[in-house]
Amino acid sequence: MRENQVTFRSGGLTLEGLLATGEGDSPPAVVCHPHPSYGGSMHNNVVEAILAAMWQLGYATLRFNFRGVGASEGEHDGGRGEVDDAAAAMAFILAQPGVRKDNAVMAGYSFGAMVALRAGYEHAEASRIVAVALPIGVTEATVPSGASKRLILVSGDRDSYSPVAALTALQNRIGKSARLEIIKGADHFFGGAEAELSRAIAAALQL
């Protein structure tokens, strides 16, 4: 799908992104990138695998650079301001012509999965959350009590940052609104497993 360069505001900052709106009447999806301190940006193989799944299902998408990354203004904020960035990205894509106002997905990978989890639960616009390689092994996942939004967790079975046991415990704590997909043989970076990752996300979103 063709993406166009865009900018949008997050508080007092201007952020850059790539927007794909498809043929119109498309549900929206925002995709958040991995940790900027380790080279993470919107140009990432896992981000692109998530996008591929969304495009297969006819979603309009917005991937973007968090504050302080690439041409986006500001500085890294440890996840706090980045949640605001994700919410601003969702508001921006929802305002685009031909984009529906329902069935919105907030998605992310690694650090971006943590941001997507928080932003998705905190903001009513997102009806579903896709968290790929949620780094629950090194950071506590913030899930509100009584969370009922549909949550799709995806991880590799060789990912020490996103261990299956911890994800299973989180899924059990949340209950029936959470679904866990495990990619066999994949580590945190999904090298060589991108197509399988896309298939798993697309299949889970259709259930």
Residue, then its C-alpha position, 0 to 999 in steps of 0.5 A: m500500500r502506498e504511504n505518504q509522508v505526514t506531520f502532526r502535532s503532539g502537544g507542542l511538538t511536531l512529529e513525522g509519520l507515514l500514512a496509508t489510507g487505502e481505498g476509503d471507509s477503512p478502519p484505522a491502525v496506529v503502529c508504534h516503534p521499538h525503543p529509540s535508545y537502541g536505534g528504534s524507529m518507524h523504519n523497522n522490520v517488525v513494524e513493517a510486518i505489523l503494517a503488512a497484516m493491517w494492509q491485508l485486512g484493509y486498514a488505514t495505517l499510520r506509523f510515526n517516529f516518537r518525539g526525538v526520533g528522526a525528524s520528530e521534535g522533542e526528546h525521548d521521555g521514557g514512555r510518558g510523553e510517547v503515550d501522548d504521541a500515540a494518542a495524538a497519532m490516533a487522533f490524526i488518523l481518525a481525522q483523515p477522509g475515508v477513515r472510519k471512526d470505529n474498530a481502531v487498533m493501537a499496535g506496537y512492537s517492544f517498547g512501542a508495545m508497552v506504549a500501545l498498551r497504555a495508550g490503547y487502554e487509556h484512550a477510548e478511540a482504540s477498540r483493540i490493542v496489538a502488542v508484539a514482543l511486549p517486554i514484560g520480562v524487563t518492564e511491568a505491563t500497565v493494565p487497568s483493573g477490569a480491562s475489557k478491550r480486545l488485546i492480542l499479545v504476540s511473541g516468539d518462544r525464544d524471546s527472553y525480553s517477552p517470555v511466554a510464561a509471563l505473557t501467559a500470566l498476563q493473559n490469565r489475569i486479564g481474562k477472555s479479552a486477551r489472546l496470546e499468539i506464540i511464534k515458534g523459533a522466533d526471538h525478540f527481533f523476528g529475523g526471518a519470521e516476519a511473514e509468519l508474524s504478519r499471518a498470526i496478527a491478521a488471523a487473530l484480528q479476524l477472530 
